[in-house]
Amino acid sequence: MRPSLKMRLGDLLVHEQMISEAQLSEALNVQAASGRKLGATLIALNFISEPQLLRFLAQQLQIPFLDISQRKISSEVSKLLSEVYARRYRALVIEDNGDSVLVGMSDPADLRALDQLAPMLAPKRLELAVVQESQLMAAFDNVYRRTEDITNFAEKLHEEYEDVEEFDLNSLADETSDATVVKLLQSIFEDAVQVRASDIHIEPDERLLRIRQRVDGVLQEHTLNQVKIASALVLRLKLMSGLDISEKRLPQDGRFNIKVHTHSIDVRLSTMPVQYGESVVMRLLDQSAGLLSLDETGMPVHILKRLRSIIKRPHGMVLVTGPTGSGKTTTLYGALSELNQQESKIITVEDPVEYRIGRVNQVQINNKIGLSFASVLRTTLRQDPDIIMVGEMRDQETVDIGLRAALTGHLVLSTLHTNDAISSAMRLIDMGAPAYLVASSLRAIIAQRLVRRICPECKIPYHPDKQEQSWLTYLGENLSNTQFWRGQGCTACNHSGYKGRVGIFELLEMNDAMMDALRNNDTQQFAEAAKNSANFAPLSFMALTYAKQGVTSLDEVFKVAEYVPEIVGDDDAAI
């Protein structure tokens, strides 16, 4: 099917009074300068929305306008057209109807694209539909995953070494793209970047090898039957990280950089001996994305304003707390970026250094040679710093030096692994820091988490069940008329109902009542003083605010709630 327009698109839109002559003239001038298509130019100038334009185009061409966000599209069908051409021509094979295929395109009037696509899909006849480009791009990322490549390369690698007891180190160290192990790892990284994974886990089991990726905080699993290749992958990764390939009995940590398409990925690698080999976990840091400012962290305006006031003070300690992967380092780097002025000397002590910042003196910890947090901190204080950032408060000595630095005229920023802001101050005392020193030095604590965003493409209203209503009542709010939402799952979110994450925060500023409780080492008194302090609201309240705004779901709120009451209804009692 080869559609045609009797008039040019711009003239048609003016004729139908969807845009004015003046808007068309301006769009044509912009198009001539940018080289973009007229439709994309009109959308970019906000003269017409993408759905309006595509519905109009579908009507003129007498073809359907499809919403593919809710469709489950078979990857086998879509792969009738190779990924490179699908992305180039913005075309996706949606259905295979035997003698014809239904192809969704963002611009079905592109005759050049149709001339190229027809022979590629021959002898099948093309049936066209109009689809939003954003939905096409999301579908591409889902149907053209690298899982098939990963499986094929794993099988090939297994065949190469099937009858070999030990892997050839020379072949594993080969930097050429012809080495199968290199291709396999490249496919694993490409797939991870494509789905926005934050971590890759390689886990050997007795009869299979698991490749797991953490996407929006949740692990997704792909299994391989070729368990023997696990040692080849580990060896190759150790070589890339400069680790000891002969040591398999002890954990090791390393890092390396890899280029994936246009992304420069910094990989933090950790190995650990397990029952059937070595487990590898890699944290992926996209250096090409750059540092986020404090404004880009998603921190609410009222917390952001108070935090900026705190970090501009000349001395004291500010802690950012939360579990691994909650965005603590991102917040610290955002604060450092604002404080990074020519009149201030900033030194960071990190393990590892995650992002490089100009003008900031960054020190990489190396415990093997005695370069520990404590030893570097002592030297740091002799380097005349104004601001010190300590990657993590790990032990008593580091805590003690950090607190004393904050007491003697330095601003000290650091992280701590605790569940909330209130428990963080007492945690410092539990680690052996004198109570009076914590009370005198600590200025503020930020606790944070990342909760998943509801996918905007498949967002539907949701009514809380009895268990959830009980918890909402416990909060003391009348939310009976509040509209909540959830995601039902679609192509754009890989049928998870969520896409992306957003930060939630609580900020606890120290006051006299809290400092007195700390000096007395009174946990209960400190908690009560903190909860009664002005402007303090726990993480669950901010999460609930996002749920009421339709940003996240109640399920995500429950994950950060301090307490969720149990309800046993009549139905439960009968079970």
C-alpha positions as CSV (number, residue, x, y, z in Angstrom):
1,M,0.0,0.0,0.0
2,R,1.5,3.3,-1.1
3,P,-0.3,6.3,0.3
4,S,-0.3,9.7,-1.3
5,L,-1.3,13.2,-0.3
6,K,-3.1,15.3,-3.0
7,M,-1.7,18.5,-1.4
8,R,1.4,19.2,0.5
9,L,1.1,18.6,4.3
10,G,1.5,22.3,5.2
11,D,-1.1,23.5,2.7
12,L,-3.5,20.8,3.9
13,L,-3.2,21.9,7.5
14,V,-3.8,25.5,6.6
15,H,-6.8,24.4,4.4
16,E,-8.3,22.6,7.4
17,Q,-7.5,25.6,9.6
18,M,-5.3,23.5,12.0
19,I,-2.5,26.1,11.6
20,S,-2.4,29.6,10.1
21,E,-0.6,30.9,7.0
22,A,1.8,32.8,9.3
23,Q,2.6,29.7,11.3
24,L,3.2,27.7,8.2
25,S,5.5,30.4,6.9
26,E,7.5,30.5,10.2
27,A,7.7,26.7,10.3
28,L,9.0,26.6,6.7
29,N,11.7,29.1,7.6
30,V,12.8,27.1,10.7
31,Q,12.7,23.9,8.7
32,A,15.0,25.4,6.0
33,A,17.5,26.3,8.7
34,S,17.3,23.0,10.8
35,G,16.7,20.5,8.0
36,R,14.0,18.7,10.0
37,K,10.7,17.5,8.6
38,L,7.8,20.0,8.5
39,G,5.7,17.9,10.8
40,A,8.4,17.7,13.5
41,T,9.1,21.4,13.1
42,L,5.4,22.3,13.6
43,I,5.3,20.1,16.8
44,A,8.6,21.6,18.1
45,L,7.1,25.1,17.6
46,N,3.9,24.1,19.5
47,F,1.7,25.0,16.6
48,I,0.1,21.6,16.7
49,S,0.4,18.6,19.0
50,E,1.9,15.2,17.8
51,P,-1.4,13.3,18.3
52,Q,-3.4,16.0,16.4
53,L,-1.0,15.9,13.5
54,L,-0.9,12.1,13.3
55,R,-4.7,11.7,13.5
56,F,-5.0,14.3,10.7
57,L,-2.4,12.5,8.7
58,A,-4.1,9.1,9.2
59,Q,-7.4,10.6,8.1
60,Q,-5.9,12.1,5.0
61,L,-4.1,8.9,4.0
62,Q,-7.1,6.7,5.0
63,I,-5.1,4.5,7.3
64,P,-5.6,3.8,11.0
65,F,-4.0,5.7,13.9
66,L,-2.8,3.2,16.5
67,D,-2.0,3.5,20.2
68,I,0.6,0.7,20.6
69,S,1.4,1.4,24.2
70,Q,-1.1,-1.3,25.4
71,R,-0.2,-3.8,22.7
72,K,2.0,-6.8,23.4
73,I,4.1,-6.8,20.3
74,S,6.0,-10.0,19.4
75,S,9.7,-9.6,19.1
76,E,9.7,-12.4,16.5
77,V,7.3,-10.4,14.3
78,S,9.1,-7.1,14.8
79,K,12.4,-8.7,13.8
80,L,11.1,-9.3,10.3
81,L,12.6,-5.9,9.9
82,S,16.1,-5.4,11.2
83,E,16.7,-2.9,14.0
84,V,18.9,-0.6,12.1
85,Y,16.2,0.0,9.4
86,A,13.4,0.1,11.9
87,R,15.1,2.9,13.8
88,R,16.3,4.7,10.6
89,Y,12.8,4.8,9.0
90,R,10.8,4.9,12.3
91,A,8.9,1.8,11.2
92,L,7.8,-1.2,13.4
93,V,6.2,-4.4,12.2
94,I,3.3,-4.8,14.5
95,E,1.4,-7.8,13.0
96,D,2.2,-10.6,10.6
97,N,-1.1,-11.5,8.7
98,G,0.4,-14.1,6.4
99,D,0.5,-12.4,3.0
100,S,0.7,-8.9,4.6
101,V,2.3,-7.2,7.5
102,L,1.0,-4.3,9.5
103,V,3.7,-1.6,9.8
104,G,3.4,1.3,12.2
105,M,5.2,4.5,11.1
106,S,5.5,8.0,12.6
107,D,5.5,9.4,9.0
108,P,3.8,7.0,6.5
109,A,3.9,9.7,3.9
110,D,7.7,9.3,3.6
111,L,7.9,7.8,0.1
112,R,11.6,7.2,0.3
113,A,11.2,5.1,3.4
114,L,8.4,3.1,1.8
115,D,10.5,2.4,-1.3
116,Q,13.2,1.0,1.0
117,L,10.9,-1.0,3.3
118,A,8.8,-2.7,0.6
119,P,11.6,-5.0,-0.8
120,M,12.9,-5.7,2.7
121,L,9.5,-7.2,3.8
122,A,8.7,-8.8,0.4
123,P,6.9,-10.9,-0.7
124,K,4.6,-9.7,2.1
125,R,2.4,-6.7,1.3
126,L,2.7,-3.5,3.5
127,E,-0.4,-2.4,5.4
128,L,0.4,1.0,7.1
129,A,-0.7,2.6,10.4
130,V,0.3,5.9,12.0
131,V,2.0,5.6,15.4
132,Q,3.4,8.3,17.7
133,E,7.2,8.4,17.5
134,S,7.6,8.3,21.2
135,Q,5.7,5.1,21.3
136,L,7.8,3.7,18.5
137,M,11.0,4.5,20.3
138,A,9.8,2.8,23.5
139,A,8.8,-0.2,21.5
140,F,12.2,-0.4,19.8
141,D,13.9,-0.6,23.1
142,N,11.7,-3.5,24.2
143,V,11.4,-5.6,21.1
144,Y,15.0,-5.2,19.9
145,R,16.6,-6.3,23.2
146,R,20.1,-7.8,23.0
147,T,18.9,-11.0,24.7
148,E,19.1,-13.0,21.5
149,D,22.6,-11.8,20.8
150,I,23.6,-12.6,24.4
151,T,22.3,-16.2,24.0
152,N,24.0,-16.7,20.6
153,F,27.4,-15.4,21.8
154,A,27.1,-17.5,24.9
155,E,26.5,-20.6,22.8
156,K,29.4,-19.8,20.5
157,L,31.8,-19.1,23.5
158,H,30.7,-22.4,25.1
159,E,31.4,-24.3,21.8
160,E,34.9,-22.7,21.6
161,Y,35.9,-23.9,25.0
162,E,33.7,-27.0,25.4
163,D,36.7,-29.5,25.5
164,V,39.1,-27.2,27.1
165,E,39.9,-27.4,30.9
166,E,41.3,-23.9,31.2
167,F,40.6,-20.8,29.2
168,D,43.3,-19.3,27.0
169,L,44.3,-16.0,28.7
170,N,45.7,-14.6,25.5
171,S,42.3,-14.9,23.8
172,L,40.5,-13.5,26.8
173,A,42.8,-10.5,26.8
174,D,42.3,-9.9,23.1
175,E,41.1,-6.4,22.6
176,T,39.8,-7.0,19.1
177,S,36.1,-7.1,18.5
178,D,36.4,-10.6,16.9
179,A,36.9,-12.3,20.3
180,T,33.6,-13.9,21.3
181,V,33.9,-13.0,24.9
182,V,34.3,-9.4,24.0
183,K,31.2,-9.5,21.8
184,L,29.2,-11.2,24.6
185,L,30.1,-8.6,27.2
186,Q,29.5,-5.8,24.7
187,S,26.0,-7.2,24.1
188,I,25.4,-7.4,27.8
189,F,26.4,-3.8,28.3
190,E,24.4,-2.6,25.3
191,D,21.2,-4.3,26.6
192,A,21.8,-2.8,30.1
193,V,22.2,0.7,28.7
194,Q,19.2,0.3,26.4
195,V,16.9,-0.5,29.4
196,R,18.5,2.1,31.7
197,A,19.9,-0.5,34.1
198,S,21.8,0.7,37.1
199,D,23.5,-2.6,37.9
200,I,24.5,-5.9,36.1
201,H,24.7,-9.1,38.1
202,I,26.5,-12.2,36.8
203,E,25.7,-15.2,39.0
204,P,26.8,-18.8,38.3
205,D,24.5,-21.6,39.6
206,E,24.9,-25.3,39.4
207,R,23.4,-25.8,36.0
208,L,22.9,-22.3,34.6
209,L,24.2,-18.8,34.5
210,R,22.1,-15.8,35.5
211,I,22.5,-12.4,34.0
212,R,20.4,-9.9,36.0
213,Q,19.9,-6.2,35.5
214,R,18.5,-3.7,38.0
215,V,16.0,-1.5,36.2
216,D,14.2,1.2,38.3
217,G,15.4,-0.6,41.4
218,V,14.0,-4.0,40.4
219,L,16.0,-7.0,39.1
220,Q,15.2,-8.5,35.7
221,E,16.6,-11.9,34.9
222,H,18.0,-13.6,31.8
223,T,19.3,-17.2,32.2
224,L,21.9,-19.0,30.1
225,N,22.5,-22.8,30.0
226,Q,26.2,-22.4,29.3
227,V,27.3,-22.1,32.9
228,K,30.9,-23.0,32.0
229,I,31.4,-19.6,30.3
230,A,31.0,-17.8,33.7
231,S,34.7,-18.2,34.4
232,A,35.6,-16.7,31.0
233,L,33.4,-13.7,31.7
234,V,34.9,-13.2,35.1
235,L,38.4,-13.5,33.9
236,R,37.8,-11.1,31.1
237,L,36.2,-8.5,33.5
238,K,39.1,-8.9,35.9
239,L,41.6,-8.2,33.1
240,M,39.6,-5.1,32.1
241,S,39.6,-3.9,35.8
242,G,43.3,-4.7,36.4
243,L,42.5,-7.2,39.1
244,D,44.4,-10.4,40.2
245,I,43.1,-13.1,37.8
246,S,44.8,-15.8,39.9
247,E,42.9,-14.9,43.1
248,K,39.5,-16.6,43.2
249,R,39.1,-17.2,46.9
250,L,38.8,-13.5,48.0
251,P,36.5,-10.7,47.0
252,Q,38.0,-8.0,44.8
253,D,36.9,-4.5,43.7
254,G,37.9,-2.7,40.5
255,R,36.7,-0.3,37.8
256,F,37.0,0.4,34.1
257,N,35.4,2.5,31.4
258,I,33.5,1.2,28.4
259,K,32.0,3.0,25.4
260,V,28.4,1.9,24.5
261,H,27.2,3.7,21.4
262,T,27.2,7.4,22.5
263,H,27.5,6.6,26.2
264,S,30.7,6.6,28.2
265,I,30.0,4.2,31.0
266,D,32.1,4.0,34.1
267,V,31.8,0.5,35.6
268,R,32.4,-0.2,39.3
269,L,33.0,-4.0,39.6
270,S,32.9,-6.2,42.7
271,T,33.7,-10.0,42.7
272,M,32.8,-12.4,45.4
273,P,33.5,-16.2,45.7
274,V,30.2,-18.2,45.8
275,Q,29.4,-21.9,45.8
276,Y,29.7,-22.4,42.0
277,G,32.3,-19.9,41.1
278,E,32.5,-16.1,41.4
279,S,29.6,-13.7,41.5
280,V,30.1,-10.3,39.8
281,V,28.1,-7.1,40.3
282,M,28.8,-4.1,38.2
283,R,27.4,-0.6,39.0
284,L,27.0,1.4,35.8
285,L,27.6,5.2,35.9
286,D,26.9,7.1,32.7
287,Q,29.6,9.7,32.6
288,S,28.2,11.2,29.4
289,A,25.0,12.2,31.3
290,G,27.0,14.6,33.5
291,L,26.4,15.6,37.1
292,L,23.0,16.5,38.3
293,S,22.5,19.9,40.1
294,L,20.6,20.1,43.3
295,D,17.7,21.5,41.3
296,E,17.7,18.4,39.1
297,T,17.6,15.9,42.0
298,G,13.8,16.4,42.4
299,M,14.2,17.8,45.9
300,P,11.1,19.8,47.0
301,V,11.6,23.6,47.0
302,H,11.2,24.0,50.8
303,I,13.8,21.3,51.6
304,L,16.1,22.6,48.8
305,K,16.0,26.2,50.2
306,R,16.8,24.9,53.8
307,L,19.6,22.7,52.5
308,R,21.3,25.5,50.6
309,S,21.2,27.6,53.7
310,I,22.9,24.8,55.7
311,I,25.7,24.0,53.3
312,K,26.6,27.7,53.0
313,R,27.6,27.7,56.7
314,P,31.3,27.7,57.3
315,H,31.5,24.6,59.6
316,G,29.5,21.6,60.8
317,M,28.7,18.1,59.5
318,V,25.9,17.4,57.0
319,L,25.0,13.7,56.5
320,V,23.1,12.1,53.6
321,T,21.7,8.8,54.6
322,G,19.8,5.9,52.9
323,P,20.4,2.4,51.6
324,T,22.7,1.5,48.7
325,G,21.3,2.9,45.4
326,S,19.2,5.6,46.9
327,G,21.0,8.5,45.3
328,K,23.1,9.7,48.2
329,T,26.2,10.3,46.1
330,T,24.1,12.2,43.5
331,T,22.9,14.6,46.2
332,L,26.4,15.1,47.6
333,Y,27.9,15.8,44.2
334,G,25.0,18.2,43.5
335,A,25.9,20.1,46.7
336,L,29.6,20.0,45.8
337,S,28.9,21.5,42.4
338,E,27.2,24.5,44.0
339,L,30.0,24.9,46.6
340,N,32.7,24.6,44.0
341,Q,33.9,28.3,43.8
342,Q,37.4,29.6,43.3
343,E,37.5,31.0,46.9
344,S,36.9,27.6,48.5
345,K,39.3,24.7,48.8
346,I,37.4,21.4,48.5
347,I,38.9,17.9,49.1
348,T,37.0,14.7,48.7
349,V,37.9,11.3,50.1
350,E,36.1,8.6,48.1
351,D,36.0,4.9,47.4
352,P,35.7,5.0,44.5
353,V,35.8,8.5,42.9
354,E,32.6,8.3,40.9
355,Y,32.6,11.6,39.0
356,R,35.5,13.9,38.2
357,I,35.0,17.6,39.1
358,G,37.4,20.4,38.1
359,R,39.0,22.4,40.9
360,V,38.1,19.7,43.5
361,N,40.9,17.6,44.9
362,Q,39.6,14.1,44.8
363,V,41.4,11.3,46.6
364,Q,40.8,7.6,45.8
365,I,41.0,5.3,48.8
366,N,43.4,2.3,48.5
367,N,43.4,0.1,51.6
368,K,46.0,-2.2,50.1
369,I,48.7,0.4,50.6
370,G,47.3,1.9,53.8
371,L,45.4,4.7,52.1
372,S,42.3,4.5,54.3
373,F,39.6,7.0,55.0
374,A,41.1,7.8,58.4
375,S,44.7,8.2,57.1
376,V,43.7,10.4,54.2
377,L,41.4,12.5,56.4
378,R,44.4,13.3,58.7
379,T,46.4,14.5,55.8
380,T,43.4,16.4,54.4
381,L,43.3,18.6,57.5
382,R,46.9,19.7,56.8
383,Q,45.9,20.7,53.3
384,D,44.0,23.9,54.4
385,P,40.6,22.8,53.2
386,D,37.4,24.7,53.6
387,I,35.1,21.9,52.6
388,I,35.7,18.1,53.0
389,M,33.5,15.4,51.5
390,V,34.0,11.9,52.9
391,G,32.5,9.1,50.8
392,E,31.1,7.2,53.7
393,M,31.4,7.1,57.5
394,R,32.6,3.5,57.8
395,D,34.3,3.2,61.2
396,Q,34.9,4.8,64.5
397,E,38.2,6.5,63.5
398,T,36.7,8.1,60.3
399,V,33.7,9.3,62.3
400,D,35.8,10.8,65.0
401,I,38.1,12.6,62.7
402,G,35.2,13.9,60.5
403,L,33.3,15.2,63.6
404,R,36.4,17.0,64.9
405,A,37.1,18.5,61.5
406,A,33.5,19.9,61.5
407,L,34.1,21.3,65.0
408,T,37.3,23.1,64.0
409,G,36.0,25.2,61.2
410,H,35.4,22.9,58.3
411,L,32.2,22.0,56.5
412,V,32.1,18.2,56.3
413,L,29.7,16.3,54.0
414,S,29.4,12.6,54.1
415,T,27.0,9.6,53.8
416,L,25.8,6.9,56.2
417,H,23.8,3.7,55.7
418,T,20.7,4.0,57.9
419,N,17.0,3.8,57.2
420,D,16.0,7.4,58.2
421,A,17.3,10.7,59.5
422,I,16.3,10.2,63.1
423,S,18.3,6.9,63.5
424,S,21.5,8.4,61.9
425,A,22.6,10.6,64.8
426,M,22.3,7.7,67.3
427,R,24.2,5.5,64.8
428,L,27.2,7.8,65.0
429,I,27.2,7.3,68.8
430,D,26.8,3.5,68.4
431,M,29.9,3.6,66.2
432,G,31.9,4.9,69.1
433,A,31.8,8.7,68.6
434,P,31.5,10.7,71.8
435,A,27.9,11.9,72.4
436,Y,29.1,15.5,73.1
437,L,31.1,15.6,69.8
438,V,28.1,14.4,67.7
439,A,25.8,17.0,69.4
440,S,28.3,19.8,68.8
441,S,29.3,19.0,65.2
442,L,26.2,17.6,63.5
443,R,24.1,20.2,61.7
444,A,21.6,18.4,59.6
445,I,20.7,14.9,58.2
446,I,19.0,14.3,54.8
447,A,17.4,10.8,54.4
448,Q,16.4,9.8,50.9
449,R,15.0,7.0,48.8
450,L,14.1,6.5,45.2
451,V,10.5,5.4,44.4
452,R,9.3,4.3,41.0
453,R,7.2,6.6,38.8
454,I,4.0,5.3,37.4
455,C,4.3,4.9,33.6
456,P,2.4,7.8,32.0
457,E,1.4,5.7,29.0
458,C,-0.6,3.1,30.9
459,K,-1.7,5.1,34.0
460,I,-5.2,4.2,35.3
461,P,-7.3,5.2,38.4
462,Y,-6.9,3.0,41.4
463,H,-9.1,2.5,44.5
464,P,-7.2,1.5,47.7
465,D,-8.2,-1.9,49.2
466,K,-9.1,-2.5,52.9
467,Q,-5.4,-2.9,53.9
468,E,-4.3,0.3,52.2
469,Q,-7.3,2.3,53.6
470,S,-6.3,1.2,57.1
471,W,-2.8,2.5,56.6
472,L,-4.1,5.8,55.2
473,T,-6.4,6.2,58.2
474,Y,-3.4,5.5,60.4
475,L,-1.7,8.6,59.0
476,G,-4.6,10.6,60.3
477,E,-5.6,12.0,56.9
478,N,-9.0,11.9,55.4
479,L,-8.2,10.5,51.9
480,S,-11.5,8.8,51.2
481,N,-12.1,11.1,48.2
482,T,-8.5,11.1,46.9
483,Q,-7.9,9.7,43.5
484,F,-4.9,7.3,43.4
485,W,-3.3,5.8,40.3
486,R,-1.4,2.7,39.2
487,G,0.2,1.5,35.9
488,Q,-1.4,-1.5,34.3
489,G,1.7,-2.3,32.2
490,C,2.4,-1.5,28.5
491,T,5.1,-1.6,25.9
492,A,6.7,1.7,27.0
493,C,7.4,0.3,30.5
494,N,8.1,-3.3,29.5
495,H,4.7,-4.2,31.2
496,S,5.9,-3.3,34.7
497,G,3.6,-0.3,35.2
498,Y,6.5,1.9,36.1
499,K,9.0,4.0,34.2
500,G,11.8,5.9,35.9
501,R,12.2,6.9,39.5
502,V,11.9,10.0,41.6
503,G,13.6,10.9,44.9
504,I,11.8,11.4,48.2
505,F,13.6,13.2,51.0
506,E,13.4,14.1,54.7
507,L,15.5,16.9,56.2
508,L,16.3,16.9,59.9
509,E,17.9,20.1,61.3
510,M,19.5,19.8,64.7
511,N,18.0,22.0,67.5
512,D,18.7,22.5,71.2
513,A,16.3,19.7,72.3
514,M,17.9,17.2,70.0
515,M,21.4,18.2,71.0
516,D,20.5,17.7,74.7
517,A,19.1,14.3,74.0
518,L,22.3,13.3,72.1
519,R,24.5,14.5,75.0
520,N,22.4,12.3,77.3
521,N,22.6,9.4,74.9
522,D,18.8,9.2,75.1
523,T,17.4,7.6,72.0
524,Q,13.7,8.0,72.8
525,Q,14.1,11.7,73.8
526,F,16.0,12.4,70.6
527,A,13.4,10.7,68.4
528,E,10.5,12.6,70.1
529,A,12.4,15.9,69.8
530,A,13.1,15.2,66.1
531,K,9.5,14.4,65.3
532,N,8.3,17.5,67.1
533,S,10.8,19.8,65.4
534,A,9.6,22.4,63.0
535,N,9.4,21.5,59.3
536,F,10.3,17.8,59.8
537,A,8.2,15.4,57.8
538,P,9.1,11.7,57.4
539,L,9.8,10.0,54.0
540,S,6.4,8.3,53.9
541,F,4.6,11.7,53.9
542,M,6.5,12.9,50.9
543,A,5.9,9.6,49.2
544,L,2.2,9.9,49.9
545,T,2.2,13.4,48.5
546,Y,3.6,12.0,45.2
547,A,0.9,9.2,45.3
548,K,-1.9,11.8,45.7
549,Q,-0.4,13.7,42.7
550,G,-0.4,10.5,40.6
551,V,3.4,10.4,40.4
552,T,3.8,7.1,42.2
553,S,1.6,4.3,43.5
554,L,0.6,3.3,47.0
555,D,2.7,0.2,46.7
556,E,5.8,2.3,46.5
557,V,4.6,4.4,49.5
558,F,4.3,1.3,51.6
559,K,7.9,0.3,50.9
560,V,9.2,3.4,52.6
561,A,6.6,3.6,55.4
562,E,7.9,3.3,58.9
563,Y,4.9,1.2,60.0
564,V,2.0,-0.4,58.0
565,P,-0.8,-1.7,60.2
566,E,-2.0,-5.2,59.6
567,I,-5.7,-5.8,58.9
568,V,-7.4,-9.1,59.2
569,G,-10.8,-9.0,57.5
570,D,-13.6,-11.5,57.6
571,D,-12.3,-13.1,54.3
572,D,-8.9,-13.5,55.8
573,A,-10.2,-15.1,59.0
574,A,-12.1,-17.7,56.9
575,I,-9.0,-18.9,55.1
